Amino acid sequence: MDRTGNRIEVVGESAMMHDANVWRLTGVMRLKSDPPQEIRNAYEIVPFNQGSDTTSWESVNPALGKLIGQFTLFEGVILSLYHSTDGKFSGTEYLRKIDDLHYENKGALYQDKKKLSSWEVTLTRQ
């Protein structure tokens, strides 16, 4: 949903690669807005330490710049809190596994402490 409350349909894909020292998550979302928009992200995630329920991540987003965040695991949910390195953007989102093929994702993005957008999507594993 954009800052004026309009719902926008979105389609996209993401891919995760696990290495010993870093996990890489790349993704693209295509918003069926007028005009259409495409949002790309590339994350580098520090693997969780044994027994830890938190880890850090960094992302480069062409529109938002460099983002720094943290993932926290609890009760079947991954919670993410983040901010841009220039302090202009911040946000939160969560990812919940519904079943082996489906995930629920909801979140909100803020610009200068004002809501820029929010979303609710269902992710389907292919």
C-alpha positions as CSV (number, residue, x, y, z in Angstrom):
1,M,0.0,0.0,0.0
2,D,1.4,3.4,-0.9
3,R,1.4,6.5,1.3
4,T,-2.1,7.5,0.2
5,G,-3.6,4.1,1.0
6,N,-3.8,2.7,-2.6
7,R,-3.3,-1.0,-2.9
8,I,-0.8,-2.1,-5.6
9,E,-0.4,-5.7,-6.9
10,V,3.1,-7.1,-6.8
11,V,4.9,-10.1,-8.4
12,G,8.5,-11.0,-8.0
13,E,11.1,-13.6,-7.2
14,S,14.0,-14.1,-4.8
15,A,16.9,-16.5,-4.5
16,M,19.0,-17.5,-1.5
17,M,22.6,-18.8,-1.6
18,H,24.3,-20.1,1.5
19,D,28.1,-19.9,1.9
20,A,29.9,-20.7,5.2
21,N,30.6,-17.0,6.0
22,V,27.7,-15.2,4.3
23,W,24.2,-15.8,3.0
24,R,23.2,-13.9,-0.1
25,L,19.6,-13.1,-0.9
26,T,18.7,-11.3,-4.1
27,G,15.2,-10.3,-5.1
28,V,13.1,-8.3,-7.4
29,M,9.5,-7.0,-7.0
30,R,7.5,-5.7,-9.9
31,L,4.7,-3.3,-8.8
32,K,1.8,-3.1,-11.1
33,S,1.5,0.6,-10.5
34,D,1.0,3.5,-12.9
35,P,3.8,3.8,-14.0
36,P,5.0,0.2,-13.2
37,Q,8.0,0.1,-10.8
38,E,10.6,-2.5,-10.2
39,I,12.4,-2.8,-6.8
40,R,15.6,-4.8,-6.5
41,N,17.5,-5.8,-3.4
42,A,20.7,-7.6,-2.7
43,Y,21.2,-8.8,0.9
44,E,24.3,-10.1,2.7
45,I,23.3,-11.9,5.8
46,V,25.7,-13.1,8.6
47,P,24.8,-16.7,9.3
48,F,23.2,-17.3,12.7
49,N,25.7,-18.4,15.4
50,Q,24.9,-21.7,17.0
51,G,22.2,-21.1,19.6
52,S,21.7,-17.5,18.7
53,D,18.3,-16.1,17.7
54,T,19.6,-12.9,16.1
55,T,21.9,-11.9,13.3
56,S,22.8,-8.9,11.2
57,W,22.4,-8.1,7.5
58,E,23.3,-5.4,5.0
59,S,21.5,-4.6,1.7
60,V,22.0,-2.3,-1.2
61,N,18.8,-0.9,-2.6
62,P,19.0,1.4,-5.6
63,A,16.3,3.7,-4.3
64,L,17.0,3.6,-0.5
65,G,20.8,3.3,-0.5
66,K,22.7,1.0,1.9
67,L,20.5,-0.6,4.6
68,I,21.7,-2.1,7.9
69,G,19.4,-4.5,9.7
70,Q,18.9,-7.3,12.2
71,F,16.9,-10.5,12.0
72,T,15.4,-12.0,15.2
73,L,13.8,-15.4,15.3
74,F,10.9,-16.2,17.6
75,E,7.8,-18.4,17.5
76,G,8.1,-19.3,13.8
77,V,8.7,-15.8,12.7
78,I,11.6,-13.8,11.4
79,L,11.4,-10.2,12.5
80,S,13.6,-7.6,10.6
81,L,14.4,-4.1,11.8
82,Y,16.5,-1.8,9.6
83,H,17.6,1.7,8.7
84,S,19.5,3.4,5.9
85,T,23.0,4.5,6.7
86,D,22.0,8.1,6.0
87,G,19.2,7.8,8.6
88,K,16.5,8.9,6.1
89,F,14.8,5.5,5.8
90,S,13.8,2.9,8.4
91,G,11.5,-0.1,8.5
92,T,10.3,-3.3,10.0
93,E,8.9,-6.5,8.5
94,Y,8.2,-10.1,9.4
95,L,8.2,-13.4,7.5
96,R,6.1,-16.3,8.8
97,K,6.1,-19.8,7.5
98,I,2.6,-20.9,6.7
99,D,3.6,-24.3,5.3
100,D,6.5,-25.8,3.3
101,L,5.4,-23.9,0.2
102,H,4.0,-20.6,1.6
103,Y,5.2,-17.7,3.6
104,E,3.5,-14.5,4.8
105,N,5.3,-11.2,4.7
106,K,4.1,-7.9,6.1
107,G,6.0,-4.7,6.8
108,A,6.3,-1.0,6.7
109,L,8.8,1.5,5.3
110,Y,9.3,4.9,6.7
111,Q,11.0,8.0,5.3
112,D,12.0,10.7,7.7
113,K,9.7,9.0,10.4
114,K,6.6,9.1,8.1
115,K,5.1,6.0,6.6
116,L,6.1,5.7,3.0
117,S,4.5,2.3,2.3
118,S,3.3,-0.9,3.9
119,W,2.8,-4.3,2.4
120,E,1.3,-7.7,2.8
121,V,2.3,-10.5,0.5
122,T,2.2,-14.2,0.3
123,L,5.3,-15.8,-1.0
124,T,5.1,-19.2,-2.8
125,R,8.1,-21.5,-3.1
126,Q,8.7,-22.8,-6.6
